[in-house]
Amino acid sequence: MAASASVVVSRRMMGTINKWYYNLAGFNKYGLMRDDTLYEDNDVKEAIRRLPAKLYDERVFRIKRALDLDMKKTILPKEHWTKYEEDVHYLEPYLKEVIRERKEKEAWNKK
């Protein structure tokens, strides 16, 4: 029983730390999501290319707005910040698929 209680406390503590770090990173103050800030290597570029038009357009809007805000040396009003609970990892499934395919190709080419 004590072990499960410590697991719950650990998860709660990690959630608190994750939220704190999320807000500390600052990208949410510009209305960006975590996946908007990924370094665009070849895998990420391919995953972005595969996004449905609606997700791609939303991403472009957020990035352009963030660049405009940064240029003006301002941030969004707090009620428009991206909240930790609302940050969807929209690119993750596409990125996982791209990486899986790349690894499969690499393994095939080794034969």
Buried (B, 14 or more C-beta within 10 A) or exposed (E): EEEEEEEEEEEEEEEEEEEEEBBEEEBBBBBBBBBBBBEEEEBBEBBBEBBEEEBBEBBEEBBEBBEEBEEEEEBBEEEEBBEBEEBEEBBEEBBEBBBEEEEEEEEEEEE
